[in-house]
Amino acid sequence: MKVLRDLFRDYRFCVSSIVLVLILILAFLSLFAPYDPTLWNVVPRDLRPSAQYLLGTDSNGQDIFWQATFAVRNSLIISLIAALVSRVIAILVGMVAGYKGGSTDRVLMFVSDSLLVIPLFLIMVMLAMLVRQNMNLVVLGMLLSFFGWAWDARLIRSMILSLREREFTQTAVLSGTGTVRLVLHEYMPFAMPLIFSTLINNISWAISLEIVLAILGLVNLNIPTLGTMLNWALFYQSIMLQRWWWILTPVALSLCLFIALYWLSVSISEYLDPRTRIQRVGA
């Protein structure tokens, strides 16, 4: 309870939490949708927002509100798969490379640096084209996770390299503390702010990249996501036809997600940072 009280004193955490809860509620409503999101012409086309159709309908004959519920849910699923899998890889690579050092560090950092210097977007586009026929939420999430860990692994490694040289590490080693216990009990509290920050930032990165791939038509456009909603809105020239309710729905939801995730990342990172906590206690 004390943790929540301290966090809710930060207006960024309050606002971002409220926005994310509302977005999660919107995603949860997809379970009660009266329409199949993959079917077209289930409602009249190109209707303006009304009491019956809260956000109007699109040119595919779909209710935009219910499409938005599925789009938010699927985009969150993709981003969570990408972020969680890539966090596991980044933590393992970063901590092993930082603590072991030597040839292990050089090999792992060579792999990480290789992913950083190659044109990831072009490689991702090529892979997306190859697996486009079998593209689903899990495949896209795994594809994004494979490219989302390299920079964060290097950040975690840098922190572990610094912690390895501190006196408490030498004391723990001399007292017989095992490697796993040392990492989990001594290093992890210092690394948690960075891990949380990179996790939330990676969620934002995955959502934005999914939107880009969808706009380029490199994903399954029959699966509603924020990106595919934008793709169809642009395809039917909703801006030129002034069907603002269609194009603004995925844009507004995406912006709310990005801003809320950023504020959540900053507020949690500052709270978990041991240096900030010491300053707060001292104050």
CORNORPE-V903823 format. One record per backbone hydrogen bond with DSSP energy under -0.5 kcal/mol. CO is the residue of the C=O (numbers start at 1). NH is the residue of the N-H. If there is no record, write none. Layout:
BEGIN
co = <CO/CO>
nh = <NH/NH>
END
This chain:
BEGIN
co = <1/2/3/4/5/6/7/9/10/11/12/13/14/15/16/17/18/19/20/21/22/23/24/25/27/28/29/30/35/36/47/52/53/53/56/56/58/58/60/61/61/62/62/63/64/65/66/67/68/69/70/71/71/72/73/74/75/76/77/78/79/80/81/82/83/84/85/86/87/88/89/90/91/92/93/94/95/96/96/97/101/101/102/103/104/105/106/107/108/109/110/111/112/113/114/118/119/120/121/122/123/124/125/126/127/129/131/132/136/137/138/139/140/141/142/143/144/144/145/149/150/151/152/153/154/155/156/157/158/159/160/161/162/163/166/166/167/168/169/170/171/172/173/178/179/180/181/182/182/183/187/187/188/191/192/193/194/195/196/197/198/199/200/201/202/203/204/205/206/207/208/209/210/211/212/213/214/219/220/222/225/226/227/228/229/230/231/232/233/234/237/238/239/242/243/243/244/245/246/247/248/249/250/251/252/253/254/255/256/257/258/259/260/261/262/263/264/265/266/267/268/269/273/274/275/276/277/278/279>
nh = <5/6/7/8/9/9/10/11/14/15/16/17/18/19/20/21/22/23/24/25/26/27/28/29/30/31/32/33/37/39/57/54/50/56/64/65/46/61/41/42/43/58/64/67/68/69/70/71/72/73/74/75/226/76/77/78/79/80/81/82/83/84/85/86/87/88/89/90/91/92/93/94/95/96/97/98/99/100/101/101/104/105/106/107/108/109/110/111/112/113/114/115/116/117/118/120/123/124/125/126/127/128/129/130/131/132/134/135/140/141/142/143/144/145/146/147/147/148/148/153/154/155/156/157/158/159/160/161/162/163/164/165/165/166/169/170/171/172/173/174/175/177/176/182/183/184/185/186/187/188/190/191/192/195/196/197/198/199/200/201/202/203/204/205/206/207/208/209/210/211/212/213/214/215/216/218/217/221/223/224/229/230/231/232/233/234/235/236/238/237/241/243/242/244/246/247/248/249/250/251/252/253/254/255/256/257/258/259/260/261/262/263/264/265/266/267/268/269/270/271/272/273/277/278/279/280/281/282/283>
END
